[in-house]
Amino acid sequence: MKSESRKIEKNSIIASVVEAVALSFFVFLYAPLEIYFTNKVEFWFDFPMMIRIDLPLFLISMVLIFGVLLLAHLIHKNVYRALFLAGSVFYFALYMEGTFFSGFLPKTDGRQIDWAALGSHRFISLGIYAFLIAVIVVLIRLIKYKKTEEILKYGLGGLTLVLLITLITVGIRNDGFAKKQVAAVTKRGEFEFSSTQNVIVFLIDAVDASAFERVLAEYPEYNEEFKDFTYFSNMLSSYTQTNNSVPHMVSGVWDDGSENYLDYRERAFDESPLFDRLINEGYRIGFYDDCVPTECEKVYKFQNIKHASTNKRPEVKSFVKNQLELVGYRYAPFDLKRFCIIDNINAEFLSVGDEVTGFASNGVGDNEAAKLYDYHNDAFWEDLRAAGFRDMTRDLWPPPREEVPCFRWYHIEGGHVPFIYDEKMNITDEGSYEQNIAASMMMAMYIKRMLEADKKVYDNSIIIITADHGFSEEDIVEDRNHPIFMVKGIDEHHVAMKTSDAPVSFEDLQEMFMRLMDGAGAEEAFDWHEGDVRDRQCYVYYNAPLWTNVKHVQHGHAGDRSTLERVE
């Protein structure tokens, strides 16, 4: 009897160690690292930085959980058993909640979440716990506690081993273990131009053409401000998400899902006909967009992008809090998720901020390190208001033999959620989608400032105003391929803004850039004209359960979801 008692105690100690390791591994290693590996481009930090924080947390948590279980065992075996079984239920419920049911959750994009509308998820969450408890009760009644504990011990250990292998595999596949190189997207040259030729692209995020037309109707003064432009009302974007749209827009290279996204983005920039021509013709390139591949040497030829290192070190308490909230939002029981929201995924948790060093100035003007570019509407507005528009060649020494043309690509927040602006750029809790779009129409001020500085610069500028994709206020993913698109060619002037319903596509952008740079007008830059019939390819991104881009063909108007056919 005494020997049997010691044997039971030994088995319980082993089970306690397994549970302590399993729970600590899941919360502090598997969950945060899996989220990081599969969303690597969204975070400023890297694996070496994470592991220096998360590994000690894992070890501390493991010791604490084991200590609590051991203490409970010494108090009374039933106390230990209750805690061990509760820990087992919690572990398997975390796994099931985050692996199979996370697709029910709304996006954390800054919009207010209506938790009352998600009541069905509460029943799913409660059902998971009820199911696991029922299974354990049945096992105990059928095979007694000792064998149930043995089964749970092997279940905890086996699933943890599977998750460890999965984590390593995902990390290797996504190059997640590597130290990140920082591409510092600075403000250098932000408002410097050439009087010979400029190519200027305003990418205002998530501005749907249909919404833009409503804004034009409400603010008719924009028709005068943009009178030299042609508005293409039937433009089809290539993707419904920024990460894929930007590389395709600058290159024409499609992401068909056959390669890692980071490899695709690097290949797109490497193979870009637009960048090849700009570099070969000596353009000074300013690319004010953080959607750049950090491993692509071509981008470091851009005037404002430099190799950099980050001096930023996470404030541990804040980092751990944000990380646990992100983990909890995906894996915690439903009624705890509302306490795990990071507002718009907390900018500090995602952004490296201004703390980058290690890049040479290599630019015009002062020799101080430039500040990083900020794409938010209000930040760009403040830059624009303070800007001194000038011919950048005046600052070059020795002066060039001939003036150097410029390329400027500005990615601006535009109509992106959350809707925090009114039409006059004031921060508000009552902003609407149309007000955000009206606030982002600061290109009118940009053009006015350019005309005031030098009309010759404006005349010799190709200006494109577009979005990376459209937007659906009802969150219909198939209704996000209809972006705003406006073009002014070199020395192009109209009495009033023109409108063309030609069936054009982001697929046509590389040819469009080439023709515009050769002097074509807006409508001459495309092979397609009003009345033409054309099938156009695009991709729609689906969240759970696909988590992927799916190929579609648009047979009709870009804004007509009824003529969009899914072909994969």
Secondary structure as GFF3:
##gff-version 3
##sequence-region A 1 568
A	DSSP	alpha_helix	2	25	.	.	.	ID=ss1
A	DSSP	pi_helix	26	30	.	.	.	ID=ss2
A	DSSP	alpha_helix	31	38	.	.	.	ID=ss3
A	DSSP	three_ten_helix	40	42	.	.	.	ID=ss4
A	DSSP	alpha_helix	47	75	.	.	.	ID=ss5
A	DSSP	alpha_helix	77	100	.	.	.	ID=ss6
A	DSSP	three_ten_helix	102	104	.	.	.	ID=ss7
A	DSSP	three_ten_helix	115	118	.	.	.	ID=ss8
A	DSSP	alpha_helix	119	173	.	.	.	ID=ss9
A	DSSP	beta_strand	182	185	.	.	.	ID=ss10
A	DSSP	beta_strand	192	193	.	.	.	ID=ss11
A	DSSP	beta_strand	198	204	.	.	.	ID=ss12
A	DSSP	alpha_helix	209	218	.	.	.	ID=ss13
A	DSSP	alpha_helix	221	225	.	.	.	ID=ss14
A	DSSP	beta_strand	230	232	.	.	.	ID=ss15
A	DSSP	alpha_helix	242	251	.	.	.	ID=ss16
A	DSSP	alpha_helix	261	270	.	.	.	ID=ss17
A	DSSP	alpha_helix	273	280	.	.	.	ID=ss18
A	DSSP	beta_strand	284	288	.	.	.	ID=ss19
A	DSSP	three_ten_helix	297	301	.	.	.	ID=ss20
A	DSSP	beta_strand	305	310	.	.	.	ID=ss21
A	DSSP	alpha_helix	316	331	.	.	.	ID=ss22
A	DSSP	alpha_helix	334	337	.	.	.	ID=ss23
A	DSSP	three_ten_helix	343	345	.	.	.	ID=ss24
A	DSSP	alpha_helix	347	350	.	.	.	ID=ss25
A	DSSP	beta_strand	356	357	.	.	.	ID=ss26
A	DSSP	alpha_helix	377	386	.	.	.	ID=ss27
A	DSSP	beta_strand	390	391	.	.	.	ID=ss28
A	DSSP	three_ten_helix	392	395	.	.	.	ID=ss29
A	DSSP	beta_strand	406	412	.	.	.	ID=ss30
A	DSSP	alpha_helix	433	440	.	.	.	ID=ss31
A	DSSP	alpha_helix	443	453	.	.	.	ID=ss32
A	DSSP	alpha_helix	455	459	.	.	.	ID=ss33
A	DSSP	beta_strand	461	466	.	.	.	ID=ss34
A	DSSP	three_ten_helix	477	479	.	.	.	ID=ss35
A	DSSP	beta_strand	485	488	.	.	.	ID=ss36
A	DSSP	beta_strand	498	500	.	.	.	ID=ss37
A	DSSP	three_ten_helix	506	508	.	.	.	ID=ss38
A	DSSP	alpha_helix	509	517	.	.	.	ID=ss39
A	DSSP	three_ten_helix	523	525	.	.	.	ID=ss40
A	DSSP	beta_strand	536	542	.	.	.	ID=ss41
A	DSSP	beta_strand	548	554	.	.	.	ID=ss42
A	DSSP	three_ten_helix	561	563	.	.	.	ID=ss43
A	DSSP	beta_strand	564	566	.	.	.	ID=ss44
###
